[in-house]
Amino acid sequence: MTGTSLRRGATTFTFVAPALLGIALFFVYPLISAIYFSFTQFDLLSVPRWVGLENYRRMGGDPFLLQAVRNTLWMVVVFVPIRILGAIGLSMLLVQLKKGAGFFRTIFYLPALVPPVAATIAFVYLLKPGTGPVNHVLEMVGIDGPLWFNSPAWAKPSLVLLGLWGIGDLMIIFLAAVLGVPESLYEAASLDGANAWHKFRSITLPTIRPVILFAAVTGVIYTLQYFDQAAVAGSIASGQATVGAGISQSFGYPEGSTFTYPLWLYTVGFRYSALGYANALAIVLFLVALSVTVILLRRARAFSGEES
């Protein structure tokens, strides 16, 4: 290797070294540590004791884990598609607006800027049975409003409504994708007699498929880590919210319907100090998110006809 090549290699390494150091410190090392501690009994106060696969075997008989998995899968199957469809619908609506498009873009996007905790608290009080304004409005039109966050059947749908209210961030991404569709394709379709639905199905959807894939992958990863809104909603709706105590006694209220996988992981680690088991739960969550991402990417390639 010549001196020039060595200098170029050293220069390149100098530029990428900070990024590599950050990846090593904040991703590789924590991941390796989590894998190691998942095979131990560990509580931060004593020396980790190697227990092999005991933490992973424990998952099979954990009733709280099974409930958390069911709730999380429900959120993935229902929340992610509804959020994507809502964002696409809003973006298509904004494209069709001739006047005031900028104003409505701002209105639809603003809720996405509200911090998740503040938004959840506001939603719980808006939907509060008996005193919330939403049920009062429904009563005025002759509809008996549900119990929302206080009902096991309506708690998760209420979280979906909260997610739809803050859909502005995803809407902006889809809006950029829809505006990027070549107008010439629509003009050619119009000459062939295509209506609005045909144009959407045959032109818009195939063109924005990469954005749909991005939204699906990031949506699944986000929902698998669904924590803040579920924790705050359960605590506030139960009337027993804690401030500064770290862990609310009402996680999952009502009747465990909002008890998600990350909530159980957090509870195991910081309420019961079973950090070895918590690390095992974290590793499983990481592997599930990675597997779902790979499956979605491979399925997208299959549908697009690309070589794998």
N, C-alpha and C positions, 0 to 999 in steps of 0.2 A: 504494500500500500504506500503510495507516494505521500510526501509531506503535505501537498495541497489537499489530498483526500482526507488526511488526518485532521488538518485545520478545519475543513468543511464539516467533518463529523463532529469535532469538538464544538464548533459554533452552533451546529444544529442541536446538540445535546444541551448546550447552555440555555438555549431558548425553551426547550421542552422540559428541562429539569424541574422548574417550579411546579408545572402541571403534574409531572410524574411523582414528585414528592407529595403533593396534595392527595393524589389518588392513593399512594401507598399509606399515608398517615390516616386518611379519613375514610377509606373504603377497604383496602386490602387488609390492613392490620385489624380493624374492628371485625371484619368478616371472619378472619382466621381465629380471632379471640372468641367470637360467638360460637364458632364450630367447636372449639376446644371446651368451652364452659358448658356447652350443651351435653357433654358426656360426663359432667361432674355434678356433685351436690355442692351448691355454692350459695352463700347468704351475705357476702361482703364482710362478715365479722370473723369468719374462720377460714382456714386454708381449704381451697377447693379439694374435694375428695372424689376420685375417679369412680364412676358407677356404670360406665359402659353405656349400653342402650336403654338403661332403666327409664330415663326421662321420655324417650320415644315410645316405650311400651306403655307408659303411664297415660299417654294420650288416648289409647283405645278405651279405657274405662272412665274417662273424665266426662261426666254428664254436662258440666258447664261448657266444656269445649264443644261438645256436639251441638248444644243450643247456639253457641256463638257462631259456629260454622254454618248452621242453617240460616241464621239471620244475615250473615255476610253474603252467602250465596244468593239469597233473595235480593239483596241490594244490587249485586252484580248483574243478575238476570233482568231485573226490572229497572233499576235506576239508570244504568249505562245506556241501554237502547232508548229509553224515553228522553234522556238528556240529549243524545245525539239527534233524534228526530225533532225535538223541540228547537235545537240550534239551527238545523237545516231549514225548518219551517220559518223561523224568524228571519233568517238570512234571505230566503226567497221572497218573503213579504217585503223586506226593506228594499230589495232590488226592484220590486214592482212599483214602489212609491215614486210618484213624480214630484211631489212637493213635501217639504218637511222631513226628508229622509235623514238629514243630519241631526235634526232634533230628536227623532225617534231612535236613532242609533245611540245617542247619548243617554236617553231615558232607559233603554234596554240594557245598556252596558253599566250604568251606575251601580246597580245592586251588587255586581261582581267586585266592586271596590270596598264593600262593607266587610269588616273583619268577621270571620266565621262565628266567633263566640257571640259578638253583638247581634249578628243576624239571627242566630238561633234563639237568643233570649227574646228578641222582638217577636219572632214568629210564635214562640210558645205563648206569649201574652196575647197576641192577636187571635190565636186559635183557642184560647182558654175557654172551656165550657162555662156558661153562665155569665161571664163578664167580658169575654172577648168580643170585639166588634164584628168579627166574621160571622159568628153564629147569630148575632143580633140582626145582621143584614139578611141572613138566610131565613130567619123567622119572619121578617117583613114580607118575604115572597112566599111564605107558606111552607118552608122546608125546615124540618127538624134537624139541626146540625149535629154531627157526631161529636164524640168526646176527644177527637184528634189525638194529641200526645198523651192523653190519660186513658186511651183505649188500646188494648193489646192488638186489636185488629186494624186500628187506624194509625198507630204510632209510626210504623215504617212508611206508609203512604204519605204521612205528614212530612217526614224527612225528604221524600222524593219531591214534594211540593216546594220545600225549602231549597232543594237543589235546582229546581226549575226557575225559581225566583232569581237565583244568582247565575243564570246561564249566559250572561253577557260575554264572558271571556271566550267561551267556545263559539258563541254566535259570531264574534268578530273574525275568528279564524275561518269559519265557513263562509262568511260574507266576502272575505278576500278571495277565497277559492272560487265562489260563484261568479264574482266580478271578473275573474281571470279566464272564464270560459270564452273562447273566441266568438264574437258576434256573428261571424260569417257562417258558423255551423248552424246557428238558429235561423239565419236568413235562408240557407239552403234547405233546411227542414220545412220552413214555411212554404217555399216554392213547391215542395213535394206534398203539401197538404197536411202536414203534421200539426196536431193541436198542442195545447200547453202541456198536457200529461205526457204525450209522446216525446216532446222535446226534453222534458225533465227526465224521463226514464232512459231515453236513448242517447242524450247528449250530456245533460248536467251530471247525472249520477256517475257515469263512467269517467268523466273528467275529474270529478272531485273525489274519486275512490281513494287516492292516497291520503287525503285529509280525513276521510271517514276511518281509514285504518289507524291513523295517528290518534284520532279521538277515541277509538275503541281501545287501543292499547293503553293510552294514558288514563282513560276512564276506568278500566279494570284495575290497573295498579292503584289508582287513587281510592277506589271503593274497597279494595282489599285492605287498605290502611285506614278505613273510615273510623275516625276516633272523636275529634273535637265536637262535631254536631251531635253525635249520639250521646256522648258523655254529658254535655251541657243540657240537651233536651230532657234526658231522663232525670237529671238532678233538679232542674227548674220546675218541670211538670209535677214532680213529687212533692215540691214544697220544702225539700230538705237539702237545698244546695249548700255546698261547703265552700268557704273562701279561705284559701291558703292552707287547707288541711291536706291537700295532695290527692286524696282519693275519697270520692263521695260514696256513702253507704247505699245510694240509690241508683248506682250504675245499672242500666238495663231496664229501668222502670218504663212502662208497667209490665209486670210479670215476665221480665226478661226479653220483651219484644224488641228492645233496642240494644241488646247486649251483643256487640260485634266481637269478632276475633281479636282485634287490637285492644279492646277494652279488657278482655279476659287476660291477654298477655300482660298488660299493664298491671292488672290486679294481682296476678300471680307473682310478678316481680317485686312490686312495691307495697302490697298489703301483706302478703304471706312470705315475703323475702325468699321465695324459691327461685333464685336467679338462674340456677342451672336449668330448671324446667322452662323458665321464661325464655332462655336462650334457645332451647330446643324448639319452642313454639315459633320464635323469630326465624330460625333456619327453615322450618317447614313453610312459613309464610313466604320467605324469599324464594324457595324452590317452586312453590305454586305460582307466584307471580312470574317467575322466569319461564316456567313451562307454558303458561297461558300466552305469554308474549310470543314465544317461539311458535306455538300452534297458530295463533292469529296471523303471524307473518307468513308461515308456510301456506295457510289457507288462502291468504290474499294472493300469493304467487300463483297458486293453482288456478284461482278464478281469473287472473289476468293473463294466463297462458305463458308466463315466464318460466324459464328453466330454473330448477332448484339447484 
